[in-house]
Amino acid sequence: MPSESTAPRWDVHRLPRAEGRSVLVTGGNAGIGYFVAEQLAGAGATVVLGSRDAAKAEAAIASIGSRVHGARVTHVPLDLADPASLGASVDALGLDRLDAVVHNAGVALDRPPRRETGAGHELMFATNHLGHFALTHHLAPLLTATPGSRIVTTGSFAAKSERLDPDDLQSTRDYRPKRAYARSKLAQMLFAVELDRRLRAAGSTTSSVLVHPGGALDALTPSRPPVRVRTTGERLRGLPLGLLLQGKEAAAWSAVRAVLDPSVRGGRMLSPRAFGLRGTPRTEPVWDHLTDTTTAARLWAASRDLTGVDPTFTPPAGPAGAAAGG
């Protein structure tokens, strides 16, 4: 496997071919997740859209099919706010191996009141973090069966200036929607870094990679009917912002590289080249507070208790397992 320093320069418009590879994209029916799915399908991968809404998923599949000849895209029902349902969703994939999962789906509330899931968990923390934590557990056998598989987690700039309160992970005190969202994304990112640490300790060949999309605006995003149509007014209003930010098509580039680039290593973060806001993706060190192993361990233990599962990756027995641990 080439190192990042010796690998050819990554070209977002000339992706390596990915025939025979299967990728699950959570929230792949809209937004950044849609463009991740479209670009991976364009490279030849078989893409599964994980979505609660079958009609929106079918619209996304139709849109991708209209742009990518011979696209192989399917849908699996996926409700990250209900961790107890995720085992059945993974069974519905009908796969015996999985090359990558992109943990992309998320919910962001911008005003009170505080909302809870049916299981009594704060909605953003449950969807953005706990759901992906539990999904990783259920996907572990499929990912373990695929040498070099990837778990790609989409973070957010919102998490950069936040810190977790391990004693109030679900924002039961002084609920502020934007802060609760930022902390839910921080939890997701801490989990991704801790997961890679545990994968390495277990001798697994699966890697956990962080990405963040930069500044992604609808006004800078090309239309994809029937998924979404950008109006002329939106396009014109977005033109000045294009100097600093980018659309969701470009925001997908980091995740796509994290899936396809053989030189990418686990425990790293990919972000847009220009100040982390726009441009082609590059590797950067993870933020300092994401390396807090004490907080990460407390978060992991709390997530295990709240979901009732514990993501573990055991290398397969025999020569492959021995090689992975060497």
N, C-alpha and C positions, 0 to 999 in steps of 0.2 A: 504494500500500500504506500503510495507516495506521501511524503510529508507536505504540510501546507507551504513550506518555503520552496520546495522543488516542484510542486504541482503547476501545470499550465495555468495562466490567468483565467479566472472563471468568466465565462461569457453568458450572461443571462438570456441571450437570444439564440444561443447554440448549445442547448443542453445535451448531455450525454444520453444515449438511448437507454430506455428502461423497460424494454419488453421482458415479460416474465416476472416482473416485480409487482407486488401488491402493497397498496398503501391505504390506510384508513385515515380520513381527514374529518375530525369532529367539527361540526358547524360548517361543513363544506358546501352548503346550499346557498350561502350569501356572503357578502363582504370579502374580507381577505381570504377566508377559507375557500370561497368559490374560485378565486384566481389561483390559489395553490393547487386545487383540483384540476383546473383547466390546464395549467402549465405541466403538471405531472402527466396528465392524459396526453398532452401534446408530445411528451417524450416517450410515449408508448407504455407507460405503467397502467396497470389495472387499478382504478381508484374507487374506493367505497366512500360514499358520503354518509357520515353519521349525523342524523337529524331527527328531531321530534316530529317535524312537519313533512308528511309524505308528499303533499302537493308541491311544496316549495322545492323539495329534493328533485321531483320529477321535472320541474321547470328548469332547474340547474342542469340536469342531465340533458334535457333538450337543447339548452343553450350551448353546452360544451360540444354536443354532437354536431351542432350546426357549424362549429368552427374547427373541430378536429376530426378529420376523416378517419373512420374506423375506431373512434374513441371507445374505450372499455370502462364505463362508469356505471356503478350500481348504487343502491341505497340500502341502508340498514337502519331500522328505528333505534334511536338512541336518546335517552333522557338522562342527562348527567345530574339533574337535580334529584334523581331517584336511584341512589347507588344499588339498591336491592334488585333493580331491573337489569343491571348491566351484564350479569352473567348470561342471561337469555339473549341479550343483544349480541354478545360475542359468539354464542352458539349459532345465532342466525347468520353470521358471516359465512358459515359453511367452508371455512378454510382450515388447512392443516399447517400453514406457515404464514408469516406476515413480515414483509421487509421493513415496514416503518408505520408508525402512527404519528400523526401531527395533532397534538393537543392544542387546538385552535379555538374551539367554541367558548363563548363567554357571554355573560350578561352584565350590563352596567346600568344601575339605577341612578337617576340624578335628583331625586327628591324623596323625602319621607312619605309614608311611614316605612319602618323596617318590615320586611317581608320574610316569611319562613316557608320552607318546603313542607310537604306532608309529613316528613320525618322530624320536623321541628328544628331544622338547621337554617341559619340565615341564608337567604337565597343566593347572594353573590359568592359567598364563601363555599357554599354547597356545590354550586355549578362550576365555578372556575377552578376550585381546588379539590374538594372532596370527590367530586365526580370523576375527575381525571386520575386521582389517586386510586380509586376503586377500579376504574377501567384498566389502568396499568396492571393491577393484580390479575384481572381476568384475561388480559392479553399475554401475560408472561409466557405461558406454554407455546403460543404461536410465535412469539418473538424469539424465544430460546431455540426453537426449531430452525431458525433462520440465521446462519452465521453472519455477523456483521450488521444485524438489524439496528434500527435507530428509533429512539423515542424523542420526538422533537416537540418542545414546549414553547409556545408563543407567550413572551412576557410583555411588559409595558413600561414605558418611561414613568408612568404614574407611580410605579413601585420604587423608583430610584431614591426618592427623598422620604420614603416611609419606613417605619420600623414596626415589627409585629409586637403585639402585647400577648404573650403566651397564656396569660391568665384571662384574656377576653378575646379569643380568636374570632368569635362570632358577633362582635360588636353589640353586646347586650347593654353596655353602658355608653352613654353619650353618642348615640348613633348618628353618624354623618355619612350620607351615601357615597360621596366621592372618596372619603377616607376609607370607608369599608371596601369599596372597589379596589383601591390601590393596595390595601392590605391583602385582599384575596389574591391579587396578582402576585404580590410579594410571596405569599405562601406557596403559590404554584411554582414560582421561580426557585425558591429555597428547596422545594421538593425535587425539582429537576436536578439541581446540583448535588443534593444529598443522594439521590437515586444513582447518579453516575459514580459517586464515591462507593456506594454499596455494590454496584455492578462490578467495579474493578476489584473490590475485595473478594467477591465471589468467583473471580476468574471468568466472568461472562464476556462474550464477544459483543453483546448488545451495548450500545452507547446511548447516553442521554445528553442531548444537545439543546442549549437555550438559543432562542432567537427573539429579536424584537423588531417590529415592522417600521419603526420611525414614525414620522408624521403622515398619517394616511387620511385623506379627505375624499368624501364622495364627489366634491366639485371637480377634483382632478382625476376621477376614475372614469374610464371609458364605459359606454353603455354596453349592457349585455341583456338584451330583451330575450325572454320575458322576465328575467330575474330583476333587472333594474334598468331604467332609462334615464340618462342624464339630460336635463333640459338645457337649452341654449343659454338661459340666464345663469344657471349654475356654472356652466363652462366658462362664461365670461367673468363671473365673479371670482372664479378660482385661478384665473391666469396669473395675477400678481403673486399669489401664494406659491405658485409653482417654482419660484426662485428658492424657496426654503423647504417646502414640503413636497409630497408626492401623492399619487393616487393609490388605490388598493391593489391594482395590478402590480405596481412596482413594490408595494409593501409585502407582497407574497414572495419576493425573490429570496429573502433570507431563509425562509422555511424550505423552499424548493432546493436551495443549495445544501441545506442541512440534511435533506433526504438523499440527494443524488451525488454529492461530491465525495469521492472516496478518500480525499485527504483530510476531511473534517474529523476532528477528534472529540470524544465525549468530554463533558465538563467545561466546554468552551461556550462562547456566545458569539453569534453572528448578528451584525447590525448594519444598517446602511452606512456607506462610506463617508458621507458628508455630515459630520457632527452628529452621527446617529439619527439623522432626520430624513435623508433622501440619498438615493444613489445605489450603486451596486453593493452587494453585501461583502463584508470583510469580517475576519475574526478579531475579537478584542477580549481582554481579560474580563472575567465576570466581576461585577461590582463588589467592593470590599464587604458590604454587609451580607452578601449572599454566601460568603465563606464562613459564616458564624455557625460552627458545627454544634454548639450547645443549643442554640435556638432551633436549628434544623432537627436535632434529635427530639426535642420536646414537641415540635410540630408533627413529626412522624408518629410519635407515640399517641398524640391526641387524635390524629387522623385515623390511625388504626382503631382506636377505641370508638370513634364516631361512626366509622364505616363497617367495622367488624371484619376487615380484611387487612392483609399485610403483604404488599408486593415483594415477592422474592423471586430471584432468578438463579436456578441451579443448572450449571452446565450439564449437558447430556452425558450419560455414562459412556465409557469406551474411549477410543483414540481421539475423537473430536473434543470430548470434555477434557481429556488430559492436555491436549494442545492449547485449549482455551485457558487453562489454568497455569500454563508454563510461562 
